Amino acid sequence: MNRLRNKNLHLLLLTLGLLTVSLACATAETLVNGTATPVPTSTATLTPTPAETPTTTAVPTVDWTPIACEGGDCIDACMARVEAILEVSPYKDLTDEVKSGSTDYELATYPVNGNEIGDLETAWAPKEYKIFQKDQNTHRRIWNYFTSVIPEEMRKRVDEFIVFTDGPRNRLAYVKPTSDDTQTWAIAFDILDSDYPPYLTETLVHEVGHLVTIDAAQLDTDNHSASACKTFLLPEGCSTKDSYISQFYKRFWPDLTNEWSEVEAAHSEAEYRVLVENFYRRHSNEFVSSYAATSPIEDIAESWAVFVLTPKPEEKSVADEKVLFFYDFPELVTYRQQIIQGLCSYTQ
């Protein structure tokens, strides 16, 4: 699935929350390839990069005092530290030279074996992108951060790591199946949009939310019939009765079905965006972010990211109920604790 997002929106929501969560899918999404981040399309105007090597940024001094967690909710302090110490992209002086465009370039692909990535495989890309394509140090910093924060059990089906770009300030990440039965997945990060650590953190948690909720064990991948699927039909197959997405959909989406069908019937991208925006405005207290309103799939992934990266809310709105939904599953609470521990350990 492809998750496209508006970075400014998410930075705002991250600030509102604990650096709260909104995410890497910045425009109303159409599921293409996998789970990604939505954005407006514009025409590429590429200019040769003015430097042979990227400019690095000095890492700020960090307070290394151990973080004391009470009830596992030291997440605010850990997120603040991540911003101080994680430097994943040294291209701040170059990204303005590469304009946002309609063409995506998969710059680098790595096979995955557990915590390790294998040898670099490259595809064709314009010469302006070679500096990004060959920068394996940055590729591996992104990968190492991903494996440091996300428990191995949650990424055991990831068999491919992709570094791509569609220009700066567009989609940051996506996941997509690498097998027809969704047993294996690729995770991809835009090297030009991975330069803001809290946003990168929220994005990778969101994308892992897709892996958790669209795992092969959660789907009947042989059933792709709208009439035969009695739960919730995804591009990868019909969700099983007890799957997370089936329970989430049954609890939070029945009253929205008719309105949502009108959105899905849009005849153009422009009409779709208007309908989604209006849909969100009518139901803003029911979603943790505007992007969550683009589909049940993104709703559960956005709500999952808030569940992981913010303290437990008091039940005041439907949006809060969606976050609290995940606390009903002990295994997901354990995953949350493991991610927070990974994040905090990375900053120690």
N, C-alpha and C positions, 0 to 999 in steps of 0.2 A: 504494500500500500504506500501511497505517496503522501507525505505529510508536508504541505507548504505553508509557510507562515510569514506574518509581518513582524519583523524583528522589533520595531518600535512598540507595537502593541504588547509584545511579550516582556520587553524591558519594563514597561509601565506596570504590567501585572505582577512581574517579579518584585518590583518595588513595593507594591501594595500588600503583598502577602508576607513573605519573609524574605523576600526577593521572589515573591510568590510566583505561582506557576501559570503560565499561559502557553505558548509554545510554537515551536518550530514548524508549524504548518501554517503559512501566512495568508492565504487567500482561500476562498471556498474551494474545497478539494474535489477533484475528480479522480477516482481511483485508477491510477495508471502505474503499472508495475509493482506497486507495493504500498507501503504506508508512509506518506511524506509531509512536507511543510508548505502551504499555499501562497501564491504571489502573483502580482500583476506581470504581464508579459510585455517586454519592450524589445526594441531592435538592437542587436549587438553592434557596438562601435568599438572595435578593439584597437588599442594603441600599443605599440611596442613598449615593453617595460623598460624604465630608464636605468635599471641597475642590474648587474650580473648576479649579485647576491642579496638576499633579503636583509633588511635592517632589523637588528634585534632591539628589544626594549629592556631596560634595566629592571630587575625584579625588586619590588619594594622590600624593605625590612619587615620581618614577620615576628609577631609576638608568639613565642613557642610555648607559653604557659599551657600545661595540659588543660583540655576542655572537660569540665565536669558535666556529665549528662544526668539529668533527673528525669526518670521515666523514658529515657531514650530520646528526649526532645531537646538535644543540643544543636539541632540542625541550623538554627540561625547563626550561631557562632561559627560553625563549620563552613557554611556557605560563604560567610564573610572572609574566612581565611582562604578559601579556594580562589577567590578573586585576587587575593594578594600574591599567591604563590604559583598559580597555574598559568604558564605562558605557552599556549599551544600554536599560536600563529604569529610569525614575525613579519607579517606583510602589511602592517597598518599604513605604511607609506606607499604601497603599491596598488592596493585594491581599488582606489579611485581611478586608476589607469585602465582597469578592466571593467568595462561597462556591463550592466545587467543585460542579458540577452535571452533569446528564446531557445537557444541550443544548449543542451547539457553535454558536458564532457566527463566521461569516466576516466579520470587521469591515471589512476593506479588501482590495481586489484591485488589482494593478497589472500592466499588460502589460509584458513584458520585451523589450528590444531590445539584445542584447549586454550591455554593462556597465550600461546605463541602464534605469530603470523609468519608465513613462509616468505619465499622470494618474491620480489616485486615483479608484477606483470603490467606492462603499459600498453595503451592503445593510442591511436593517432589523436593528436590535439594540436591546435595552432601553436606556432612558435612562441607566442606571447605567454602561453601557459606552461612552457617547459620548466620554468623555475619552480612552479608549484608541483609539477608532476615528478620532478626528480628529488624533491626534498623529503627523503625518507626519514630524516630526524623528526620533522613535524608529524609525518604520518604515524610514526611509532609513538610519539608523545600522546597523540589522540587515542591510539589503540591502548596504550598502557594505562591511561586515565580511565578508559572504559572498563578494562579488566580489573582495575583497582577498586572501582566503585560498585560494579555489578557482580553479584555472586556467580560463580561458575555454573551452578545449577540452572540459573536463569538464562544463561547464554550458551547452554550446551548444544543447542541446535544451530548456532551460528557457525557456518562453515566458510564464510567469505567476508572479507572486509574491503570496502570500496572507498576510495577517496575521489570525490567528484567536485565539479563546480558548475553552477549555472549563473555565475557572476555574483558579486557581493549583494547582500541584503535580500536574498530570495530564500528558497528553502534551505534549511540547515541540514536536514537528515531525512533518511527514509529507511524502511526495511522492506524486503521483498522475498518471496519464496524462491529458493533455488531448486526445488523439486515439486513435482505436480501434487504430491500428497502433503505438502507443507511440513514435511519432516525436517527440512533444513532451510536456513534463511541466510540472506546477506544483510549486513548493516552498512550504511553508507553515510559519510559526513562530508559536508562542503568545506574544503580547506579554507576558503575565503570568509566563511561565516562562523568559524570555530574560534574566534578571537576574544569572545566575551565569556569567561568561565561559568558564571551562574547560568547564563542562557544555554551554554553547551551542556551543563549538568542537567538542567530541566529537560532539554531536548533528548538526551540519551535515556533518561528515565521514562519519558513519554514513549519513545520508540520501543523500549523494553516492555512497556505496558501492552503494546501490540503483540509482542512475542508471547506474553503471558496469556492474553485473552484470545489469541488466534492460533494457539498451539495446536498441533495435530490431535492431541487428546481431547480438545474442546470441539472438534468438528467432525462431521461426516463428509469427508471430501468426495465421496461418490454421489452425493445428493446435491445437485445444482438446480433443482426444479422449484420454482416459486410456489407451485401448487402443492408439491409433495412436502415441502419444508414447513413444519408446523411451529417452528420456533423463530429463528432469525436467520435469514439467508445472507451470507457474505459472498464475495467473489470467490473465496477459496472453498466454499461448501456450506452446508446447513449446520448451524450450531446445535450441539447436543442439548438435551433437555436440562441437564444439570450444569452446563457450562456457565462461566462467569457472564459472558455476553448475553446468554439467554435469560438468566435471572435478572440482570441489569435492565435489559430491554423490557421484560415483562413488568418490572416494577416501575420504571420511569417513562416509558415511551408510548403506552397504549393510547393515552389521551392526545398525543401529538401526531398520531399516524396520519389522519386525514390532512392536517396542515402540511405535514412533511411530504406527503405524496404530491401536493401542489408544487412544492419546491423542486422535487425530483423531476417534475414534468416540464421544467424550464426548457425553452427552445434555443437558448443561447447562453454563453458564459456571462454576458452582461446581465441578462435577465435573472440568471441563477444567483449572481452576487446580490442583486437587489432583494430577491425573495429571501435569501438566507439572512441578510441584514435585518429585514423586517421581522422575520421569524424570531431571530434572537432578541430584538427589542421587545417583542410581545412576551417573551419568556425569559428575560435576562436573569431573574432570580432563581431560575432552574438550572443554570449552567455556570460552571466555574470560570469559563472564558467564552469569548465570542466564537473562537474556533471550535469549541466543544459542540456548538450548535450546528456544525456542518454535517454531522451524521452521528448515528449511535456509536459507530466504531471510534470516531474521534472523541465523542463524549466520554466513553469509558476510559480511553487512554489519557485524556486530559484530567479526568477525575482521579485516576490512578496516580498521576504525577503530583497532584495536590496532596493526596493521601500520603505519599512517600516523603515529600519535601516540606511539609508544614505540620505544626502540632495538631493534635486531634481537635476538631472544631466542636463547638456546642451546636446542637441541632436547632437552627433558626430558619433555614430555608431548604428548598428542594436541592439546591446546589450542595449544601452541607450534608444532606441525607445521602447524596451520591458519594461523597467522600467517606462517610461513615459506613457505607455499604461494604467496603473492603475489610473493615474490622470484623465482619461476621465470618471471615475465613482465616483460621489460625495460620495456615501456611503462607498467606499473603502478609499477615502481620509479621511473621518471621522474616520474610523477604524484605519488608520495610526496615526492620531492625538491622538486617545485614547490610543493606545499602547505606543506611545512616552510619553504621560502624565503618564501612569501607570509605565513605566520604570523609569522616572525621579522622580515620587512621591515615589517610592520604595527606592530611594537613598537619599531622603531629610532627 
